[in-house]
Amino acid sequence: MEYKRVWAEISLGNLAHNYAVIRGRIPANTALMGIVKADAYGHGAVEVAKTMLKCGVDALGVAICEEGVQLREAGIQAPILVMGFTPTPLLADVVKHNLVQTIFTKEGAKALGEVAARHNKRATVHIEIDTGMSRLGFLPNNEGVQAICEIAHNPNLFIQGVYTHFATSDQLDHGFMFEQEARYNWVISELKRNGLHIIQRHMANSGAVTQTVRQCKTTVPLVGNSVFTDVARVGIMLYGLPPSAEMAGACAPLGLKPVMRLMAQVSMVKRLEAGVGISYGHIYKTTRESTIAVLPIGYADGYPRRLSHGGRVLIHGQFAPLAGAICMDQCMADITGIPNVAPGDAVVLLGNKEEGLCADALANIVGTISYEIVCGIGKRVPRVYLGP
């Protein structure tokens, strides 16, 4: 199929490269869970999950039940952890499709157990501990431990794992990580003291992996193998992006490769006189006789409107600043001085660091994070998968 408007190139080869790099940073006895929530961070969950599994990923993580069902219906049989809230009407889907549900309240455990009983099944669950993220999870105190022990006695639930989520592992100041690790380890020790056997413990995320790179360059004690327990959950780094702009420098030695490249084709080229306003509100006016390229992509495709101020694209290997407000379906670039641009020519809107259009660079202009840039690329943008 030939795409004449806009498309997102997804390099499965870069994904495989990133997996190999990250696998090499994690202890051999630690399983790797590939996070494919939010349609694999905008990259396409089914294709990405299949590639991850071919590479050797041990399990997959999603945010909501529907994402897990999508993978099951695509024929994926690997363990899938649902890390978020599942409404009671959807618990039957969790049981039917053998998804692993995160439990963070006694009420949620009771509801899932009742559904599992009606299906003559024993649902597998992971317990989340809130060690400092202050969102889902049992608090690391005696009451939380008691609640988990009560859940363990539910005959229709099998507690396979207990995990927590680091709130600040993507920051250079890693002190709070150790506080969270200590709180988590206290809960684990208390559960063991109460006779509860935990098969899978996990807390390490992409930020924790990056911290191991920093450890090689400093004498300050950083995260060691202690956070890499039975499983490491890795998301954004598999897609070739650092866990934060602050950690980009620390992450650079890994040589990760961005998996997504957003492209469009020029739809029209026109010459305008000096003093001509462009797009809504005329926030941009030509200061000279100018050549403008019209591009068939806008904020409805997930190309942020805030890039109207400071955004740029790559045409014929040269940068062209955006001209005027980004529209719902189109935007314009000033290509004055770039010769021989014609309708149908390819334009890079999101690329790699060398192209100067990495997700972090766009996020900096918009005032957000790289996650939002790639997750925001809309469904009407076709994903074109390039080989491993």
C-alpha positions in Angstrom: 0.0 0.0 0.0 1.3 3.5 -0.9 0.8 6.2 1.6 0.5 9.7 0.2 -0.5 11.7 3.2 1.2 10.9 6.5 2.5 7.8 8.1 4.5 6.6 11.1 7.4 4.3 10.3 7.9 1.7 13.0 11.3 0.1 12.9 11.0 -3.4 14.4 14.7 -3.8 13.8 15.4 -0.9 16.2 13.0 -2.4 18.7 15.0 -5.7 18.6 18.2 -3.7 19.0 16.9 -1.9 22.0 15.7 -5.2 23.6 19.2 -6.7 23.2 20.8 -3.7 24.8 18.4 -3.6 27.7 18.5 -7.4 28.2 22.3 -7.0 28.6 21.9 -4.5 31.4 19.6 -6.8 33.4 20.8 -9.8 35.5 20.4 -13.1 33.6 18.0 -14.4 36.3 15.7 -11.5 36.0 12.8 -11.8 33.6 12.0 -8.9 31.3 8.4 -7.7 31.0 7.8 -5.5 27.9 5.3 -2.8 28.5 2.9 -2.4 25.6 0.2 -0.2 27.2 -1.4 2.7 25.3 -1.1 0.8 22.0 2.6 0.2 22.7 3.2 3.9 23.4 1.6 4.7 20.1 3.7 2.2 18.1 1.0 -0.5 17.6 0.6 -3.1 20.4 0.1 -6.2 18.4 3.0 -5.9 16.0 5.3 -4.6 18.8 4.3 -7.4 21.2 4.9 -10.1 18.6 8.3 -8.7 17.9 9.2 -8.4 21.6 8.2 -12.0 22.2 10.3 -13.2 19.3 13.2 -11.3 20.8 12.7 -13.1 24.1 10.5 -10.9 26.3 9.1 -13.1 29.1 5.8 -11.3 29.7 3.8 -8.2 28.6 2.3 -5.4 30.6 -0.8 -3.4 29.7 -2.7 -0.7 31.5 -6.3 -1.9 31.0 -8.2 -5.1 30.4 -9.2 -4.2 26.9 -5.6 -3.9 25.8 -4.9 -7.4 27.1 -8.0 -8.8 25.3 -6.7 -7.2 22.1 -3.5 -9.1 22.4 -5.2 -12.4 23.2 -7.5 -12.0 20.2 -4.4 -11.5 18.1 -3.2 -14.9 19.2 -0.7 -13.9 21.8 -0.5 -16.4 24.6 2.3 -15.0 26.8 1.6 -13.8 30.3 -0.1 -10.4 30.3 -0.3 -8.2 33.4 -3.1 -5.7 33.6 -1.5 -2.9 35.7 -4.6 -0.6 36.1 -8.1 -0.6 37.3 -10.6 -3.0 35.8 -14.3 -2.2 36.3 -16.4 -5.1 37.7 -18.3 -5.7 34.4 -15.0 -6.4 32.7 -13.6 -8.9 35.3 -15.2 -11.8 33.3 -12.9 -10.8 30.4 -9.9 -11.0 32.7 -10.8 -14.5 33.8 -11.9 -15.7 30.3 -8.6 -14.5 28.7 -6.4 -15.6 31.5 -5.1 -12.1 32.1 -3.1 -11.4 35.3 -5.0 -8.7 37.2 -3.4 -6.1 39.5 -5.1 -6.0 42.9 -4.9 -2.9 45.2 -8.0 -3.2 47.4 -9.7 -5.9 49.3 -13.0 -5.0 47.5 -11.3 -5.5 44.1 -9.9 -8.9 45.2 -13.3 -10.0 46.4 -15.1 -9.0 43.2 -12.5 -10.8 41.0 -12.7 -13.9 43.2 -16.4 -14.1 42.8 -16.2 -13.8 39.0 -13.5 -16.5 39.0 -15.7 -18.8 41.1 -18.6 -18.4 38.7 -16.2 -19.6 35.9 -14.8 -22.4 38.0 -11.3 -20.8 37.7 -8.6 -19.5 39.9 -7.5 -16.0 38.8 -3.9 -15.1 38.9 -3.2 -11.7 40.5 -0.3 -9.4 41.3 -0.5 -7.2 44.4 0.6 -3.5 44.0 2.3 -1.8 46.9 2.2 2.1 47.1 5.7 2.8 48.3 5.6 6.5 47.3 3.8 6.9 43.9 0.7 7.8 45.8 -1.7 6.3 43.3 -2.8 2.6 43.2 -1.6 0.1 45.8 -1.8 -1.0 49.4 0.2 1.2 51.8 3.4 -0.4 53.2 2.1 -0.7 56.8 0.6 -3.4 59.0 -2.9 -2.8 57.7 -1.7 -3.2 54.1 0.1 -6.5 55.0 -3.0 -7.8 56.8 -5.2 -7.0 53.8 -2.9 -8.9 51.5 -2.8 -11.9 53.8 -6.6 -12.0 53.8 -6.6 -11.9 50.1 -4.2 -14.8 50.0 -6.8 -17.0 51.7 -9.3 -16.5 48.8 -9.6 -19.9 47.2 -10.3 -18.4 43.8 -7.3 -16.1 43.7 -3.6 -17.0 43.3 -1.1 -14.3 44.3 1.7 -14.8 41.9 3.5 -11.5 42.3 3.9 -8.4 44.4 5.2 -5.2 42.9 5.7 -1.4 43.3 6.5 1.4 41.0 9.4 3.9 41.4 8.3 7.5 41.3 11.7 9.2 40.8 14.0 6.6 39.2 14.1 8.9 36.1 15.8 11.7 38.1 19.5 12.2 38.8 18.6 12.4 42.5 18.0 8.8 43.2 17.6 9.0 47.0 13.9 8.4 47.1 14.3 5.2 45.0 16.1 3.6 48.0 13.3 4.7 50.4 10.8 3.1 48.1 12.9 -0.1 47.8 13.2 -0.3 51.6 9.4 0.1 52.1 8.8 -2.6 49.5 11.3 -5.0 51.0 9.7 -4.5 54.4 6.3 -5.6 53.0 7.9 -8.6 51.3 9.6 -9.6 54.5 6.4 -9.3 56.5 4.5 -11.3 53.9 7.1 -14.1 54.1 6.9 -13.9 57.9 3.2 -14.6 57.5 3.8 -17.6 55.3 3.0 -16.0 52.0 5.3 -17.3 49.2 5.8 -14.7 46.4 6.9 -16.1 43.0 7.5 -12.8 41.2 8.8 -9.6 42.9 9.2 -6.6 40.7 10.0 -2.9 41.0 12.7 -2.0 38.4 11.5 0.1 35.4 13.3 2.0 32.6 14.6 4.6 35.0 16.2 1.9 37.1 17.9 0.5 34.0 19.3 3.9 33.3 20.6 4.2 36.8 22.8 1.2 36.2 24.6 3.1 33.4 25.2 5.9 35.8 26.6 3.5 38.3 29.5 2.7 36.0 30.6 6.4 35.9 30.4 7.4 39.6 31.7 6.4 43.0 28.4 7.3 44.6 26.4 4.2 45.4 23.5 3.9 43.0 21.0 1.3 42.2 22.5 -2.2 42.0 21.1 -5.6 41.4 18.9 -5.2 44.5 16.1 -3.6 42.5 16.3 -6.3 39.8 14.5 -9.0 41.6 12.4 -11.6 39.7 11.1 -9.3 36.9 12.0 -5.9 35.4 9.3 -3.9 33.7 10.6 -1.9 30.8 8.6 0.5 28.7 9.9 3.7 27.1 13.5 2.5 26.7 12.4 -0.4 24.5 11.0 2.3 22.1 14.4 4.0 22.0 13.7 6.9 24.3 15.2 7.9 27.6 13.0 7.7 30.7 13.3 11.5 31.0 15.1 14.5 29.4 17.1 14.8 32.7 18.4 11.2 32.2 19.1 11.5 28.4 22.8 12.0 29.0 23.0 9.0 31.3 21.1 6.9 28.8 23.1 7.9 25.8 25.9 5.3 26.2 23.3 2.6 25.6 22.9 3.6 22.0 19.2 3.1 21.9 17.5 3.7 18.6 14.1 5.5 18.3 11.5 3.1 16.9 9.1 5.7 15.5 9.6 8.1 12.7 6.7 10.4 11.7 6.5 11.3 8.0 4.3 13.2 5.6 4.3 14.2 2.0 4.2 17.7 0.7 0.7 18.4 -0.7 1.3 21.8 -2.2 4.1 24.4 -2.8 3.3 28.1 -3.2 5.1 31.4 -3.5 3.9 34.3 -1.3 4.8 37.9 -1.2 6.2 39.7 1.8 3.6 40.6 4.5 1.2 37.8 3.8 -0.4 36.1 6.8 -0.5 32.4 7.1 -3.0 30.1 8.8 -5.5 30.9 11.5 -5.1 34.2 13.4 -2.2 35.2 11.1 0.3 34.7 14.0 2.9 34.3 11.2 3.5 36.7 8.4 6.1 36.5 5.7 8.9 39.0 6.0 10.1 38.5 2.4 9.0 36.7 -0.7 8.7 33.2 0.6 8.1 29.7 -0.5 5.7 27.7 1.6 5.1 24.0 1.7 1.7 22.8 2.8 1.8 19.5 4.7 -1.3 17.2 5.2 -0.9 16.7 8.9 -2.3 18.5 11.9 -3.3 18.3 15.6 -6.0 15.8 14.8 -3.2 13.4 13.7 -1.5 14.0 17.0 1.0 16.6 15.8 0.8 19.1 18.7 -0.6 22.6 17.9 2.0 24.1 20.3 4.7 23.3 17.8 3.3 26.3 15.9 5.8 28.3 17.9 9.3 26.9 17.4 8.5 23.7 15.5 10.4 22.6 12.4 10.5 19.8 9.9 13.2 18.2 7.7 12.8 18.5 3.9 15.6 17.5 1.5 17.9 17.2 4.5 17.4 20.8 5.6 15.3 22.3 8.4 12.3 24.3 7.6 10.4 26.2 10.3 6.7 25.8 10.7 4.8 28.8 9.5 1.6 29.8 11.2 -0.7 27.9 13.5 -0.9 24.2 13.0 -4.5 23.4 11.8 -6.6 20.3 12.6 -5.5 18.5 9.4 -2.7 20.6 7.9 0.3 22.7 8.7 2.7 24.9 6.7 6.5 25.1 6.6 8.7 27.9 5.2 10.9 26.2 2.7 12.5 29.5 1.3 16.0 28.6 0.3 15.4 24.9 0.0 15.4 24.2 -3.8 13.4 21.8 -5.8 10.7 20.9 -3.2 7.7 19.5 -5.0 4.4 17.9 -4.0 4.9 14.3 -3.0 8.3 14.9 -1.4 8.9 13.2 1.9 9.0 15.3 5.1 10.3 14.2 8.5 8.3 15.5 11.4 9.6 13.2 14.2 12.9 11.3 13.9 16.1 10.6 15.7 18.5 12.8 17.6 20.9 13.1 14.6 18.0 14.5 12.6 17.3 17.0 15.4 13.7 15.9 15.6 13.7 13.4 18.4 10.7 13.1 20.7 12.5 14.8 23.5 13.2 17.8 21.3 9.6 18.2 20.3 8.5 17.6 23.9 10.8 20.5 25.0 9.1 22.9 22.6 5.6 21.7 23.6 6.4 21.7 27.3 5.6 18.0 27.9 7.5 14.7 27.9 8.5 12.3 25.0 5.9 9.7 26.2 3.1 12.1 25.3 4.5 12.9 21.9 4.7 9.3 20.7 1.5 8.2 22.5 -0.4 11.1 21.0 0.2 10.1 17.3 -3.4 9.5 16.2 -5.1 6.4 14.9 -5.7 7.9 11.5 -1.9 7.9 11.0 -1.1 4.5 9.4 1.8 2.6 11.0 4.2 1.1 8.5 6.3 -1.7 10.0 9.8 -2.0 8.8 11.5 -5.3 9.1 13.7 -6.5 12.0 
